[in-house]
Amino acid sequence: MLKGTMMEFPLTLATILERAGKLFGHVEVVSRRPDKALLRQTYGDLYRRARRLAAALLRAGLRPGERVATLMWNHAGHLEAYFGIPAAAGVLHTLNLRLHPAELAYIVNHARDRFLIVDDVLLPVWETIRAETKIERVFVVPFSGRSSIGRDPVLEDYEEFLGSAAQQFSYPGIEEQQGAAMCYTSGTTGMPKGVLYSHRALVLHTFAACMADSFAFSENDTVMTVGSMFHANGWGFPYAATMAGAKQVFPGPNVDGVSLLELLSGEQVTFSSGVPTIWVGVLDALEKDPGRWKLTPGLRVVSAGSAVPEILFRKLDGHGIRVLQAWGMTETTPIATVSQLSPEARQQSSDQQYAGRARQGRAQPFVELRAVADDGSEIPWNDQIVGELQVRGPWIANQYFEMTEAQDRWSEDGWFWTGDVVSIDRRGSIKIADRSKDLIKSGGEWISSVDVENALMAHPAVKEAAVIGVPHPKWQERPLAVVVLRDGLQARAEELREFLLGKFAKWQVPDGFAFVSEIPRTSVGKFLKRKLREEFKDWKWEP
């Protein structure tokens, strides 16, 4: 083999941190505290503090590969941990603060977390699992703006911990395949499973996110990460924005529509992220008080986590907010596809363009995808036949952390089974029909709950809708729509059924409609259909 003459230069997060400190030291990093006060820092602060965190962890005896957990909201302190822990050759383990205590304790113990960095306002969450875990040291971040550790001998002040660091710091030897960060799945199927990301995977994912046909991060952007930093690496926004030198804005725990619009307007944000529920809240606030906020022209947002209803694209366009849909999973670091219109698609009608934007899009560079039918054959890219999506690539997991019993999620030839049922068009753009467990089989025919939900949410009186399959004495199961109506508006089941008949065959339209005040969600904002199916399993169908 004739080797190239290039340098052996490892792809590590430390290189991104160094770039930010040297080139973008003056650029702002803005955090909103729980009381909505703004804390303004810079990349220069990030550089110095992340390196001090790394030095302090090494002084505390952190060994390569050991896990340091974080229980934190989105703010600059969490960004320090994103870089400082891997810079010490440790593994950043972000804890999902919305999980049940039993799940949270299981995750901490399964990962064998040694240290914990926790926001002072989240100490009550820590207390629910404290007795069930074996964390060695706990460092409390004064995110509220005041010291609140009291006299508890187990709790240590984070700022004092940073102050204990040696003045001189040199990165320990870090190889690009070393673990850098860890997230656990949200546990919608069985216990949560750990995914351990390498430095190389995170760096390559960051490069892809910055490409023009992905998110096109640049130094000219102001990026607000609303997608939780404790889930799936904040969708990669914290790393990508840092590498590009974009100003960053973090909302803390205040993610209601009005609070986000205050930041979007006040900080002139150009790019943001969040699950569809977030943008439904923003849309509601905009419609209730039009003209109140002056948003940046061309503001774009990425939405993922669940399918974005086409009506949301249309309505936010009317307010100058352009939505991009992406798809990914904890196991894919997470962004695997992005929906961008091609030059050909831009020549199509407005309706066709909206339909294209509502797809999950094409694979990122170096990510490969295919879909497999029930008989094991790969489906053609004709957008007609559906199959279960499989992916592989340099930032796709090839196993779960210390959980060999779950290896059946990978095919014999190394592809990851995603659990999403999709069609693929001739350009390689995927359209998710459903999660495999959420497809509804009625009288031998499949019904996509996602398609029906998106159509329902186009009705002016419907705020949200989830469609589930419920046992039926004749048809095996039939679709039931669980609906949340907009404040002050009404709609009857017959009216919604008639609305859907203009878009679907009669057998695809729900036979039942349940009106509720809210739809239960997972810890990351997705509809919790498992709970809905349990709640409505005894639904009485009309004869």
Protein Blocks (a to p, Z undefined) as FASTA:
>chain_A
ZZdfbdcddddfklmmmmmmmmmmmpccddddfkopacdddfklmmmmmmmmmmmmmmno
paehiacdddddddfklmmmmmmmmmnopacddddfkbcfklmmmmmmmnopabdcddfk
lmmmmmmmmmmpccfbdcddffkopackljafkbccfklmmmmpcfbdcdddddfkbcfb
dcddehlnojaddddddfklmmmmmmmmmpmklnopafkbccddfbcfkgghlnommmmm
mmnopacddebjalcfklmmmmmmmnopabdcddfklmmmmmmmmmmmghkaccdehiac
ddehiacdfklmmmmmmnopacddddddfknopambdcdddfklmmmcfklmmmmmmpnb
jadehiacddddfkopacddehlagcddddddjkbcfbdehilklmmmpcfkopacehia
cdddfkopacdfbdfklpcceehiacdfklmmmmmmmpmkbmbdcddddddfklopacdd
dddddehiacdfklmmmmmmmmbcfklpcfbdcddfbdcddfkopacfklmmmmmmmccc
dZZ
